[in-house]
Amino acid sequence: MNARRALFGLGAAAVATAFAFGLAGAAQAQTTDPSFRLNNRSNTTIMEIYVSSSQDSNWGQDLLGTNVLPAGQTFIVRLPNGQCVNDIKVVLEGGRAIERRQINTCNLTDINFP
């Protein structure tokens, strides 16, 4: 019976190790979906959000439109499939802008500001 337990223990450890490596690999895999959640982790309201391809010199339209993103809230940014490398700009209440450039959004699901 001890040999059987030893074999079961080894099998469980091997399965657990393989499972762990499988999860690690899945977390690092790149997709072609550049959409992400922008999380307002500041203590102030985000008034404007801009996201554009890093190849584009224009910011384009404010994604919030007439809305704002209060502190602690989340906004889903939807982008065209395959547009992975992007520049992101948020404008806080009071006018201060924060930019992040050359972000591969296909490799992530969330971005926290500030």
C-alpha positions as MATLAB code, in Angstrom:
seq = 'MNARRALFGLGAAAVATAFAFGLAGAAQAQTTDPSFRLNNRSNTTIMEIYVSSSQDSNWGQDLLGTNVLPAGQTFIVRLPNGQCVNDIKVVLEGGRAIERRQINTCNLTDINFP';
ca = [
       0.000    0.000    0.000;
       2.871    2.394    0.688;
       4.166    1.882   -2.853;
       0.706    2.667   -4.209;
       0.526    5.887   -2.164;
       4.002    6.871   -3.335;
       2.994    6.361   -6.963;
      -0.245    8.308   -6.477;
       1.649   11.137   -4.763;
       4.171   11.278   -7.584;
       1.400   11.259  -10.190;
      -0.457   14.056   -8.437;
       2.722   16.118   -8.202;
       3.456   15.567  -11.888;
      -0.095   16.547  -12.839;
       0.079   19.632  -10.616;
       3.416   20.639  -12.148;
       2.136   20.162  -15.694;
      -1.011   22.115  -14.853;
       1.045   24.962  -13.389;
       3.266   25.140  -16.469;
       0.217   25.032  -18.728;
      -1.358   27.957  -16.905;
       1.866   29.947  -17.002;
       2.139   29.394  -20.743;
      -1.458   30.431  -21.321;
      -0.972   33.639  -19.352;
       1.956   34.638  -21.553;
       0.356   33.825  -24.881;
      -0.364   36.825  -27.074;
      -3.757   37.243  -28.669;
      -4.820   39.565  -31.457;
      -7.499   41.200  -29.270;
      -6.171   44.571  -28.078;
      -9.243   45.455  -25.991;
      -8.663   46.057  -22.281;
     -10.095   47.451  -19.049;
      -8.812   50.859  -18.005;
      -8.996   51.072  -14.204;
      -9.050   54.479  -12.549;
      -6.880   53.848   -9.486;
      -6.402   57.547   -8.814;
      -8.329   59.587   -6.272;
      -9.650   61.904   -8.968;
     -12.004   61.653  -11.937;
     -10.670   60.847  -15.402;
     -12.293   63.337  -17.757;
     -10.970   62.028  -21.105;
      -9.475   58.800  -22.478;
      -7.617   58.561  -25.779;
      -6.168   55.402  -27.323;
      -4.554   55.267  -30.732;
      -2.207   53.014  -32.629;
       1.401   53.919  -31.868;
       1.831   54.374  -35.634;
      -0.758   57.180  -35.654;
       0.330   60.712  -34.708;
      -3.262   61.760  -33.850;
      -5.080   60.875  -30.636;
      -8.509   60.751  -32.233;
     -11.755   61.138  -30.291;
     -12.191   61.083  -26.534;
     -13.498   57.562  -25.850;
     -15.568   58.733  -22.883;
     -17.501   61.231  -24.984;
     -19.729   63.203  -22.618;
     -19.103   60.735  -19.764;
     -16.358   60.694  -17.119;
     -14.641   57.875  -15.226;
     -14.874   58.437  -11.455;
     -12.128   57.279   -9.077;
     -12.243   53.527   -8.511;
     -14.282   52.828  -11.654;
     -13.465   50.881  -14.819;
     -13.933   51.590  -18.533;
     -13.754   48.937  -21.275;
     -11.645   50.073  -24.243;
     -12.541   48.236  -27.453;
     -10.049   48.387  -30.307;
      -9.843   46.819  -33.781;
      -8.555   43.248  -33.779;
      -4.793   43.161  -34.416;
      -4.097   46.778  -33.355;
      -1.786   45.615  -30.580;
       0.727   48.420  -29.993;
      -1.043   51.509  -28.723;
      -0.531   54.860  -27.040;
      -2.877   55.714  -24.178;
      -3.640   59.141  -22.753;
      -5.932   60.061  -19.890;
      -6.816   63.583  -18.801;
      -7.610   63.988  -15.133;
      -9.963   66.489  -13.566;
      -7.964   69.714  -13.413;
      -6.368   69.090  -16.826;
      -3.287   66.997  -15.967;
      -2.564   64.463  -18.732;
      -0.873   61.089  -18.263;
       0.455   59.228  -21.310;
       1.727   55.711  -21.800;
       3.316   54.903  -25.128;
       4.071   51.747  -27.093;
       1.877   49.510  -24.903;
       1.175   46.056  -26.326;
      -2.460   45.801  -25.286;
      -2.793   42.324  -26.829;
      -0.649   41.048  -23.942;
      -2.851   42.358  -21.140;
      -6.405   42.637  -19.915;
      -6.131   45.606  -17.523;
      -4.276   48.910  -17.325;
      -4.280   50.921  -14.125;
      -4.019   54.701  -14.045;
      -2.194   56.492  -12.639;
];
